């Protein structure tokens, strides 16, 4: 289960990306989660996925 709170979600996603996955898409596929929903929640707190850094910044 992933956090519902956007700030906790940001921390959770960035940890997973840093430690386990080479891309956001790979993480979403492996965890069977909706990437569009995560992007929307994180964009609401002004964070966007940076492919070069493989993090939401």
PyMOL Python script that loads the backbone (N, CA, C, O; Angstrom):
from pymol import cmd

cmd.read_pdbstr("""\
ATOM      1  N   UNK A   1       0.840  -1.176   0.000  1.00  0.00           N
ATOM      2  CA  UNK A   1       0.000   0.000   0.000  1.00  0.00           C
ATOM      3  C   UNK A   1       0.892   1.249   0.000  1.00  0.00           C
ATOM      4  O   UNK A   1       1.910   1.304   0.690  1.00  0.00           O
ATOM      5  N   UNK A   2       0.489   2.232  -0.779  1.00  0.00           N
ATOM      6  CA  UNK A   2       1.274   3.461  -0.858  1.00  0.00           C
ATOM      7  C   UNK A   2       0.605   4.552  -0.014  1.00  0.00           C
ATOM      8  O   UNK A   2      -0.612   4.531   0.169  1.00  0.00           O
ATOM      9  N   UNK A   3       1.383   5.494   0.494  1.00  0.00           N
ATOM     10  CA  UNK A   3       0.815   6.562   1.327  1.00  0.00           C
ATOM     11  C   UNK A   3      -0.189   7.424   0.557  1.00  0.00           C
ATOM     12  O   UNK A   3      -0.051   7.627  -0.649  1.00  0.00           O
ATOM     13  N   UNK A   4      -1.179   7.916   1.255  1.00  0.00           N
ATOM     14  CA  UNK A   4      -2.178   8.806   0.649  1.00  0.00           C
ATOM     15  C   UNK A   4      -1.770  10.267   0.768  1.00  0.00           C
ATOM     16  O   UNK A   4      -2.073  11.073  -0.112  1.00  0.00           O
ATOM     17  N   UNK A   5      -1.091  10.605   1.837  1.00  0.00           N
ATOM     18  CA  UNK A   5      -0.634  11.971   2.040  1.00  0.00           C
ATOM     19  C   UNK A   5       0.409  12.313   0.974  1.00  0.00           C
ATOM     20  O   UNK A   5       1.372  11.564   0.807  1.00  0.00           O
ATOM     21  N   UNK A   6       0.245  13.416   0.254  1.00  0.00           N
ATOM     22  CA  UNK A   6       1.170  13.749  -0.843  1.00  0.00           C
ATOM     23  C   UNK A   6       2.638  13.870  -0.417  1.00  0.00           C
ATOM     24  O   UNK A   6       3.524  13.445  -1.159  1.00  0.00           O
ATOM     25  N   UNK A   7       2.908  14.430   0.737  1.00  0.00           N
ATOM     26  CA  UNK A   7       4.299  14.587   1.179  1.00  0.00           C
ATOM     27  C   UNK A   7       4.905  13.230   1.531  1.00  0.00           C
ATOM     28  O   UNK A   7       6.062  12.960   1.212  1.00  0.00           O
ATOM     29  N   UNK A   8       4.126  12.388   2.184  1.00  0.00           N
ATOM     30  CA  UNK A   8       4.601  11.036   2.488  1.00  0.00           C
ATOM     31  C   UNK A   8       4.757  10.227   1.193  1.00  0.00           C
ATOM     32  O   UNK A   8       5.685   9.428   1.061  1.00  0.00           O
ATOM     33  N   UNK A   9       3.851  10.439   0.252  1.00  0.00           N
ATOM     34  CA  UNK A   9       3.933   9.771  -1.044  1.00  0.00           C
ATOM     35  C   UNK A   9       5.215  10.174  -1.771  1.00  0.00           C
ATOM     36  O   UNK A   9       5.895   9.328  -2.352  1.00  0.00           O
ATOM     37  N   UNK A  10       5.540  11.448  -1.738  1.00  0.00           N
ATOM     38  CA  UNK A  10       6.773  11.940  -2.355  1.00  0.00           C
ATOM     39  C   UNK A  10       7.988  11.222  -1.777  1.00  0.00           C
ATOM     40  O   UNK A  10       8.846  10.750  -2.523  1.00  0.00           O
ATOM     41  N   UNK A  11       8.062  11.139  -0.470  1.00  0.00           N
ATOM     42  CA  UNK A  11       9.182  10.475   0.187  1.00  0.00           C
ATOM     43  C   UNK A  11       9.238   8.995  -0.186  1.00  0.00           C
ATOM     44  O   UNK A  11      10.307   8.463  -0.484  1.00  0.00           O
ATOM     45  N   UNK A  12       8.106   8.350  -0.169  1.00  0.00           N
ATOM     46  CA  UNK A  12       8.007   6.925  -0.494  1.00  0.00           C
ATOM     47  C   UNK A  12       8.468   6.658  -1.934  1.00  0.00           C
ATOM     48  O   UNK A  12       9.286   5.771  -2.180  1.00  0.00           O
ATOM     49  N   UNK A  13       7.931   7.435  -2.874  1.00  0.00           N
ATOM     50  CA  UNK A  13       8.251   7.236  -4.284  1.00  0.00           C
ATOM     51  C   UNK A  13       9.725   7.511  -4.555  1.00  0.00           C
ATOM     52  O   UNK A  13      10.381   6.723  -5.236  1.00  0.00           O
ATOM     53  N   UNK A  14      10.252   8.607  -4.039  1.00  0.00           N
ATOM     54  CA  UNK A  14      11.655   8.925  -4.279  1.00  0.00           C
ATOM     55  C   UNK A  14      12.594   7.894  -3.651  1.00  0.00           C
ATOM     56  O   UNK A  14      13.647   7.598  -4.217  1.00  0.00           O
ATOM     57  N   UNK A  15      12.236   7.352  -2.510  1.00  0.00           N
ATOM     58  CA  UNK A  15      13.040   6.282  -1.900  1.00  0.00           C
ATOM     59  C   UNK A  15      13.045   5.055  -2.809  1.00  0.00           C
ATOM     60  O   UNK A  15      14.098   4.473  -3.068  1.00  0.00           O
ATOM     61  N   UNK A  16      11.877   4.668  -3.286  1.00  0.00           N
ATOM     62  CA  UNK A  16      11.782   3.503  -4.172  1.00  0.00           C
ATOM     63  C   UNK A  16      12.590   3.728  -5.454  1.00  0.00           C
ATOM     64  O   UNK A  16      13.305   2.836  -5.909  1.00  0.00           O
ATOM     65  N   UNK A  17      12.469   4.923  -6.028  1.00  0.00           N
ATOM     66  CA  UNK A  17      13.199   5.226  -7.257  1.00  0.00           C
ATOM     67  C   UNK A  17      14.703   5.216  -7.008  1.00  0.00           C
ATOM     68  O   UNK A  17      15.462   4.694  -7.825  1.00  0.00           O
ATOM     69  N   UNK A  18      15.131   5.775  -5.912  1.00  0.00           N
ATOM     70  CA  UNK A  18      16.561   5.843  -5.600  1.00  0.00           C
ATOM     71  C   UNK A  18      17.149   4.454  -5.335  1.00  0.00           C
ATOM     72  O   UNK A  18      18.238   4.133  -5.811  1.00  0.00           O
ATOM     73  N   UNK A  19      16.426   3.642  -4.579  1.00  0.00           N
ATOM     74  CA  UNK A  19      16.993   2.377  -4.107  1.00  0.00           C
ATOM     75  C   UNK A  19      16.669   1.139  -4.943  1.00  0.00           C
ATOM     76  O   UNK A  19      17.399   0.149  -4.891  1.00  0.00           O
ATOM     77  N   UNK A  20      15.574   1.188  -5.719  1.00  0.00           N
ATOM     78  CA  UNK A  20      15.134  -0.056  -6.358  1.00  0.00           C
ATOM     79  C   UNK A  20      14.843   0.002  -7.856  1.00  0.00           C
ATOM     80  O   UNK A  20      14.868  -1.037  -8.515  1.00  0.00           O
ATOM     81  N   UNK A  21      14.567   1.178  -8.413  1.00  0.00           N
ATOM     82  CA  UNK A  21      14.090   1.228  -9.796  1.00  0.00           C
ATOM     83  C   UNK A  21      14.883   2.203 -10.651  1.00  0.00           C
ATOM     84  O   UNK A  21      15.346   3.238 -10.174  1.00  0.00           O
ATOM     85  N   UNK A  22      15.031   1.853 -11.923  1.00  0.00           N
ATOM     86  CA  UNK A  22      15.745   2.692 -12.883  1.00  0.00           C
ATOM     87  C   UNK A  22      14.850   3.749 -13.514  1.00  0.00           C
ATOM     88  O   UNK A  22      15.349   4.689 -14.133  1.00  0.00           O
ATOM     89  N   UNK A  23      13.532   3.609 -13.366  1.00  0.00           N
ATOM     90  CA  UNK A  23      12.609   4.587 -13.937  1.00  0.00           C
ATOM     91  C   UNK A  23      11.277   4.551 -13.189  1.00  0.00           C
ATOM     92  O   UNK A  23      10.936   3.572 -12.526  1.00  0.00           O
ATOM     93  N   UNK A  24      10.542   5.647 -13.318  1.00  0.00           N
ATOM     94  CA  UNK A  24       9.219   5.747 -12.714  1.00  0.00           C
ATOM     95  C   UNK A  24       8.275   4.714 -13.319  1.00  0.00           C
ATOM     96  O   UNK A  24       7.484   4.090 -12.612  1.00  0.00           O
ATOM     97  N   UNK A  25       8.366   4.544 -14.621  1.00  0.00           N
ATOM     98  CA  UNK A  25       7.503   3.587 -15.313  1.00  0.00           C
ATOM     99  C   UNK A  25       7.761   2.159 -14.830  1.00  0.00           C
ATOM    100  O   UNK A  25       6.820   1.389 -14.637  1.00  0.00           O
ATOM    101  N   UNK A  26       9.037   1.806 -14.634  1.00  0.00           N
ATOM    102  CA  UNK A  26       9.377   0.469 -14.135  1.00  0.00           C
ATOM    103  C   UNK A  26       8.816   0.258 -12.739  1.00  0.00           C
ATOM    104  O   UNK A  26       8.323  -0.826 -12.428  1.00  0.00           O
ATOM    105  N   UNK A  27       8.886   1.283 -11.892  1.00  0.00           N
ATOM    106  CA  UNK A  27       8.343   1.181 -10.547  1.00  0.00           C
ATOM    107  C   UNK A  27       6.833   0.958 -10.587  1.00  0.00           C
ATOM    108  O   UNK A  27       6.310   0.076  -9.905  1.00  0.00           O
ATOM    109  N   UNK A  28       6.139   1.762 -11.389  1.00  0.00           N
ATOM    110  CA  UNK A  28       4.681   1.635 -11.478  1.00  0.00           C
ATOM    111  C   UNK A  28       4.266   0.264 -11.987  1.00  0.00           C
ATOM    112  O   UNK A  28       3.329  -0.347 -11.473  1.00  0.00           O
ATOM    113  N   UNK A  29       4.971  -0.207 -13.000  1.00  0.00           N
ATOM    114  CA  UNK A  29       4.648  -1.526 -13.561  1.00  0.00           C
ATOM    115  C   UNK A  29       4.896  -2.630 -12.538  1.00  0.00           C
ATOM    116  O   UNK A  29       4.050  -3.502 -12.340  1.00  0.00           O
ATOM    117  N   UNK A  30       6.047  -2.591 -11.896  1.00  0.00           N
ATOM    118  CA  UNK A  30       6.401  -3.622 -10.928  1.00  0.00           C
ATOM    119  C   UNK A  30       5.463  -3.626  -9.717  1.00  0.00           C
ATOM    120  O   UNK A  30       5.097  -4.687  -9.210  1.00  0.00           O
ATOM    121  N   UNK A  31       5.080  -2.435  -9.263  1.00  0.00           N
ATOM    122  CA  UNK A  31       4.226  -2.316  -8.079  1.00  0.00           C
ATOM    123  C   UNK A  31       2.743  -2.330  -8.430  1.00  0.00           C
ATOM    124  O   UNK A  31       1.889  -2.291  -7.544  1.00  0.00           O
ATOM    125  N   UNK A  32       2.436  -2.387  -9.740  1.00  0.00           N
ATOM    126  CA  UNK A  32       1.054  -2.387 -10.225  1.00  0.00           C
ATOM    127  C   UNK A  32       0.263  -1.200  -9.661  1.00  0.00           C
ATOM    128  O   UNK A  32      -0.803  -1.359  -9.067  1.00  0.00           O
ATOM    129  N   UNK A  33       0.834   0.005  -9.872  1.00  0.00           N
ATOM    130  CA  UNK A  33       0.179   1.221  -9.411  1.00  0.00           C
ATOM    131  C   UNK A  33      -0.017   2.177 -10.591  1.00  0.00           C
ATOM    132  O   UNK A  33       0.677   2.084 -11.604  1.00  0.00           O
ATOM    133  N   UNK A  34      -0.966   3.087 -10.443  1.00  0.00           N
ATOM    134  CA  UNK A  34      -1.322   4.040 -11.498  1.00  0.00           C
ATOM    135  C   UNK A  34      -0.369   5.229 -11.468  1.00  0.00           C
ATOM    136  O   UNK A  34      -0.457   6.080 -10.582  1.00  0.00           O
ATOM    137  N   UNK A  35       0.532   5.285 -12.431  1.00  0.00           N
ATOM    138  CA  UNK A  35       1.506   6.364 -12.503  1.00  0.00           C
ATOM    139  C   UNK A  35       0.866   7.718 -12.712  1.00  0.00           C
ATOM    140  O   UNK A  35       1.343   8.713 -12.165  1.00  0.00           O
ATOM    141  N   UNK A  36      -0.201   7.784 -13.488  1.00  0.00           N
ATOM    142  CA  UNK A  36      -0.879   9.058 -13.739  1.00  0.00           C
ATOM    143  C   UNK A  36      -1.455   9.621 -12.448  1.00  0.00           C
ATOM    144  O   UNK A  36      -1.421  10.832 -12.227  1.00  0.00           O
ATOM    145  N   UNK A  37      -1.979   8.760 -11.605  1.00  0.00           N
ATOM    146  CA  UNK A  37      -2.545   9.198 -10.327  1.00  0.00           C
ATOM    147  C   UNK A  37      -1.446   9.740  -9.411  1.00  0.00           C
ATOM    148  O   UNK A  37      -1.632  10.763  -8.752  1.00  0.00           O
ATOM    149  N   UNK A  38      -0.319   9.062  -9.374  1.00  0.00           N
ATOM    150  CA  UNK A  38       0.798   9.522  -8.548  1.00  0.00           C
ATOM    151  C   UNK A  38       1.311  10.861  -9.063  1.00  0.00           C
ATOM    152  O   UNK A  38       1.534  11.785  -8.281  1.00  0.00           O
ATOM    153  N   UNK A  39       1.499  10.968 -10.368  1.00  0.00           N
ATOM    154  CA  UNK A  39       1.960  12.239 -10.951  1.00  0.00           C
ATOM    155  C   UNK A  39       1.013  13.378 -10.579  1.00  0.00           C
ATOM    156  O   UNK A  39       1.458  14.464 -10.208  1.00  0.00           O
ATOM    157  N   UNK A  40      -0.290  13.128 -10.680  1.00  0.00           N
ATOM    158  CA  UNK A  40      -1.291  14.154 -10.375  1.00  0.00           C
ATOM    159  C   UNK A  40      -1.186  14.597  -8.911  1.00  0.00           C
ATOM    160  O   UNK A  40      -1.219  15.791  -8.615  1.00  0.00           O
ATOM    161  N   UNK A  41      -1.060  13.641  -8.017  1.00  0.00           N
ATOM    162  CA  UNK A  41      -0.961  13.970  -6.588  1.00  0.00           C
ATOM    163  C   UNK A  41       0.310  14.765  -6.282  1.00  0.00           C
ATOM    164  O   UNK A  41       0.286  15.704  -5.486  1.00  0.00           O
ATOM    165  N   UNK A  42       1.412  14.386  -6.914  1.00  0.00           N
ATOM    166  CA  UNK A  42       2.670  15.073  -6.636  1.00  0.00           C
ATOM    167  C   UNK A  42       2.747  16.424  -7.352  1.00  0.00           C
ATOM    168  O   UNK A  42       3.381  17.352  -6.852  1.00  0.00           O
ATOM    169  N   UNK A  43       2.118  16.539  -8.498  1.00  0.00           N
ATOM    170  CA  UNK A  43       2.059  17.839  -9.174  1.00  0.00           C
ATOM    171  C   UNK A  43       1.239  18.835  -8.359  1.00  0.00           C
ATOM    172  O   UNK A  43       1.473  20.041  -8.434  1.00  0.00           O
ATOM    173  N   UNK A  44       0.284  18.339  -7.585  1.00  0.00           N
ATOM    174  CA  UNK A  44      -0.530  19.208  -6.725  1.00  0.00           C
ATOM    175  C   UNK A  44       0.316  19.891  -5.651  1.00  0.00           C
ATOM    176  O   UNK A  44      -0.067  20.941  -5.135  1.00  0.00           O
ATOM    177  N   UNK A  45       1.467  19.299  -5.313  1.00  0.00           N
ATOM    178  CA  UNK A  45       2.378  19.938  -4.349  1.00  0.00           C
ATOM    179  C   UNK A  45       3.652  20.410  -5.052  1.00  0.00           C
ATOM    180  O   UNK A  45       4.709  20.550  -4.436  1.00  0.00           O
ATOM    181  N   UNK A  46       3.521  20.651  -6.353  1.00  0.00           N
ATOM    182  CA  UNK A  46       4.588  21.237  -7.188  1.00  0.00           C
ATOM    183  C   UNK A  46       5.834  20.367  -7.349  1.00  0.00           C
ATOM    184  O   UNK A  46       6.955  20.875  -7.348  1.00  0.00           O
ATOM    185  N   UNK A  47       5.636  19.071  -7.485  1.00  0.00           N
ATOM    186  CA  UNK A  47       6.750  18.163  -7.784  1.00  0.00           C
ATOM    187  C   UNK A  47       6.480  17.485  -9.110  1.00  0.00           C
ATOM    188  O   UNK A  47       5.359  17.059  -9.390  1.00  0.00           O
ATOM    189  N   UNK A  48       7.526  17.388  -9.926  1.00  0.00           N
ATOM    190  CA  UNK A  48       7.436  16.745 -11.239  1.00  0.00           C
ATOM    191  C   UNK A  48       8.568  15.732 -11.371  1.00  0.00           C
ATOM    192  O   UNK A  48       9.643  15.900 -10.795  1.00  0.00           O
ATOM    193  N   UNK A  49       8.310  14.700 -12.124  1.00  0.00           N
ATOM    194  CA  UNK A  49       9.318  13.665 -12.327  1.00  0.00           C
ATOM    195  C   UNK A  49      10.418  14.161 -13.255  1.00  0.00           C
ATOM    196  O   UNK A  49      10.142  14.665 -14.344  1.00  0.00           O
ATOM    197  N   UNK A  50      11.652  14.016 -12.823  1.00  0.00           N
ATOM    198  CA  UNK A  50      12.830  14.372 -13.616  1.00  0.00           C
ATOM    199  C   UNK A  50      13.499  13.065 -14.037  1.00  0.00           C
ATOM    200  O   UNK A  50      14.083  12.366 -13.208  1.00  0.00           O
ATOM    201  N   UNK A  51      13.412  12.738 -15.328  1.00  0.00           N
ATOM    202  CA  UNK A  51      13.951  11.476 -15.822  1.00  0.00           C
ATOM    203  C   UNK A  51      15.461  11.365 -15.615  1.00  0.00           C
ATOM    204  O   UNK A  51      15.975  10.293 -15.297  1.00  0.00           O
ATOM    205  N   UNK A  52      16.154  12.469 -15.797  1.00  0.00           N
ATOM    206  CA  UNK A  52      17.623  12.451 -15.626  1.00  0.00           C
ATOM    207  C   UNK A  52      18.019  12.083 -14.210  1.00  0.00           C
ATOM    208  O   UNK A  52      18.943  11.298 -13.997  1.00  0.00           O
ATOM    209  N   UNK A  53      17.321  12.649 -13.248  1.00  0.00           N
ATOM    210  CA  UNK A  53      17.621  12.383 -11.837  1.00  0.00           C
ATOM    211  C   UNK A  53      16.889  11.152 -11.310  1.00  0.00           C
ATOM    212  O   UNK A  53      17.231  10.625 -10.252  1.00  0.00           O
ATOM    213  N   UNK A  54      15.884  10.700 -12.051  1.00  0.00           N
ATOM    214  CA  UNK A  54      15.023   9.597 -11.621  1.00  0.00           C
ATOM    215  C   UNK A  54      14.437   9.886 -10.238  1.00  0.00           C
ATOM    216  O   UNK A  54      14.435   9.035  -9.348  1.00  0.00           O
ATOM    217  N   UNK A  55      13.945  11.102 -10.090  1.00  0.00           N
ATOM    218  CA  UNK A  55      13.337  11.547  -8.830  1.00  0.00           C
ATOM    219  C   UNK A  55      12.249  12.567  -9.143  1.00  0.00           C
ATOM    220  O   UNK A  55      12.235  13.173 -10.214  1.00  0.00           O
ATOM    221  N   UNK A  56      11.346  12.744  -8.197  1.00  0.00           N
ATOM    222  CA  UNK A  56      10.411  13.849  -8.281  1.00  0.00           C
ATOM    223  C   UNK A  56      11.061  15.036  -7.602  1.00  0.00           C
ATOM    224  O   UNK A  56      11.459  14.959  -6.440  1.00  0.00           O
ATOM    225  N   UNK A  57      11.168  16.131  -8.330  1.00  0.00           N
ATOM    226  CA  UNK A  57      11.836  17.337  -7.816  1.00  0.00           C
ATOM    227  C   UNK A  57      10.937  18.545  -7.961  1.00  0.00           C
ATOM    228  O   UNK A  57      11.323  19.652  -7.584  1.00  0.00           O
TER     229      UNK A  57
END
""", "prot")
cmd.dss("prot")
cmd.show_as("cartoon", "prot")
cmd.util.cbc("prot")
cmd.orient("prot")
